[in-house]
Amino acid sequence: MAKAKTYNFQESLYTMKELAELFKLSYCRMSNLMHKFNHDADTIYIQRNSKGAKRSGKNPRLFTVDLQENTRMTVAEIAKTTGFS
């Protein structure tokens, strides 16, 4: 049986499966990220934990709802405020 390939992460060796568990990602997603970042788990860690990074989902789209352009709301907030759904 073939031995699993190990990758460096924070000066330790981990398999792809172990890295996926550490990052709380699926094996497939971890594999895709490793290919994208040239098998550098430290870079992936920095990218995913940077201050501006979003963990999941899209950012909600905001719309200006007043003439002074001060109030911005999502579609769900507009529907709740106006009573329309």
BALOBA-1460 file (C-alpha; in Angstrom, 3 decimals):
// residues 85
<rec num="1" residu="m" x="0.000" y="0.000" z="0.000"/>
<rec num="2" residu="a" x="1.275" y="3.479" z="-0.871"/>
<rec num="3" residu="k" x="2.353" y="5.824" z="1.879"/>
<rec num="4" residu="a" x="0.407" y="9.099" z="2.111"/>
<rec num="5" residu="k" x="2.263" y="12.207" z="0.990"/>
<rec num="6" residu="t" x="3.034" y="14.627" z="3.805"/>
<rec num="7" residu="y" x="3.085" y="18.413" z="3.688"/>
<rec num="8" residu="n" x="4.803" y="20.969" z="5.920"/>
<rec num="9" residu="f" x="2.530" y="23.132" z="8.043"/>
<rec num="10" residu="q" x="3.865" y="25.198" z="10.943"/>
<rec num="11" residu="e" x="7.075" y="23.134" z="11.040"/>
<rec num="12" residu="s" x="5.233" y="19.786" z="11.301"/>
<rec num="13" residu="l" x="4.288" y="17.159" z="8.738"/>
<rec num="14" residu="y" x="0.624" y="16.443" z="7.976"/>
<rec num="15" residu="t" x="-1.224" y="14.374" z="5.390"/>
<rec num="16" residu="m" x="-3.848" y="15.993" z="3.165"/>
<rec num="17" residu="k" x="-6.606" y="14.413" z="5.266"/>
<rec num="18" residu="e" x="-5.140" y="15.800" z="8.496"/>
<rec num="19" residu="l" x="-4.784" y="19.263" z="6.953"/>
<rec num="20" residu="a" x="-8.407" y="19.170" z="5.802"/>
<rec num="21" residu="e" x="-9.501" y="18.389" z="9.363"/>
<rec num="22" residu="l" x="-7.299" y="21.153" z="10.817"/>
<rec num="23" residu="f" x="-8.668" y="23.729" z="8.371"/>
<rec num="24" residu="k" x="-12.256" y="22.408" z="8.776"/>
<rec num="25" residu="l" x="-12.553" y="21.849" z="5.023"/>
<rec num="26" residu="s" x="-13.486" y="18.911" z="2.858"/>
<rec num="27" residu="y" x="-10.652" y="16.808" z="1.472"/>
<rec num="28" residu="c" x="-11.528" y="17.953" z="-2.059"/>
<rec num="29" residu="r" x="-11.452" y="21.668" z="-1.137"/>
<rec num="30" residu="m" x="-8.145" y="21.252" z="0.704"/>
<rec num="31" residu="s" x="-6.659" y="19.453" z="-2.287"/>
<rec num="32" residu="n" x="-7.782" y="22.232" z="-4.638"/>
<rec num="33" residu="l" x="-6.292" y="24.900" z="-2.361"/>
<rec num="34" residu="m" x="-3.012" y="22.993" z="-2.089"/>
<rec num="35" residu="h" x="-2.756" y="22.867" z="-5.893"/>
<rec num="36" residu="k" x="-3.652" y="26.562" z="-6.163"/>
<rec num="37" residu="f" x="-1.009" y="27.615" z="-3.603"/>
<rec num="38" residu="n" x="1.743" y="25.229" z="-4.780"/>
<rec num="39" residu="h" x="1.372" y="22.842" z="-1.814"/>
<rec num="40" residu="d" x="2.139" y="25.565" z="0.742"/>
<rec num="41" residu="a" x="-0.228" y="25.046" z="3.694"/>
<rec num="42" residu="d" x="1.227" y="28.015" z="5.594"/>
<rec num="43" residu="t" x="0.174" y="30.385" z="2.798"/>
<rec num="44" residu="i" x="-3.329" y="28.891" z="2.790"/>
<rec num="45" residu="y" x="-3.547" y="29.371" z="6.555"/>
<rec num="46" residu="i" x="-2.523" y="33.022" z="6.258"/>
<rec num="47" residu="q" x="-4.988" y="33.653" z="3.418"/>
<rec num="48" residu="r" x="-7.927" y="32.007" z="5.178"/>
<rec num="49" residu="n" x="-7.289" y="33.716" z="8.521"/>
<rec num="50" residu="s" x="-6.572" y="37.219" z="7.287"/>
<rec num="51" residu="k" x="-8.728" y="39.972" z="8.751"/>
<rec num="52" residu="g" x="-10.667" y="40.708" z="5.550"/>
<rec num="53" residu="a" x="-11.450" y="37.104" z="4.637"/>
<rec num="54" residu="k" x="-15.009" y="35.798" z="4.768"/>
<rec num="55" residu="r" x="-15.434" y="32.224" z="5.947"/>
<rec num="56" residu="s" x="-18.618" y="31.258" z="4.166"/>
<rec num="57" residu="g" x="-21.223" y="32.469" z="1.725"/>
<rec num="58" residu="k" x="-21.471" y="35.594" z="-0.347"/>
<rec num="59" residu="n" x="-21.476" y="39.088" z="1.004"/>
<rec num="60" residu="p" x="-25.066" y="40.377" z="1.035"/>
<rec num="61" residu="r" x="-25.779" y="42.906" z="-1.674"/>
<rec num="62" residu="l" x="-26.721" y="46.288" z="-0.232"/>
<rec num="63" residu="f" x="-29.024" y="48.852" z="-1.814"/>
<rec num="64" residu="t" x="-29.321" y="52.567" z="-1.026"/>
<rec num="65" residu="v" x="-32.851" y="53.243" z="0.227"/>
<rec num="66" residu="d" x="-32.921" y="56.981" z="0.984"/>
<rec num="67" residu="l" x="-32.257" y="60.158" z="-0.977"/>
<rec num="68" residu="q" x="-29.250" y="61.162" z="1.142"/>
<rec num="69" residu="e" x="-27.636" y="57.777" z="0.369"/>
<rec num="70" residu="n" x="-26.916" y="57.150" z="4.058"/>
<rec num="71" residu="t" x="-29.045" y="54.049" z="4.624"/>
<rec num="72" residu="r" x="-28.079" y="50.823" z="2.912"/>
<rec num="73" residu="m" x="-30.130" y="47.638" z="3.342"/>
<rec num="74" residu="t" x="-30.220" y="44.082" z="2.044"/>
<rec num="75" residu="v" x="-33.243" y="42.740" z="0.170"/>
<rec num="76" residu="a" x="-34.362" y="40.844" z="3.290"/>
<rec num="77" residu="e" x="-34.176" y="44.008" z="5.417"/>
<rec num="78" residu="i" x="-36.139" y="46.006" z="2.824"/>
<rec num="79" residu="a" x="-38.831" y="43.299" z="2.679"/>
<rec num="80" residu="k" x="-39.099" y="43.196" z="6.479"/>
<rec num="81" residu="t" x="-39.335" y="46.995" z="6.763"/>
<rec num="82" residu="t" x="-41.898" y="47.478" z="3.992"/>
<rec num="83" residu="g" x="-43.934" y="44.360" z="4.725"/>
<rec num="84" residu="f" x="-43.506" y="42.986" z="1.200"/>
<rec num="85" residu="s" x="-41.990" y="39.579" z="0.705"/>
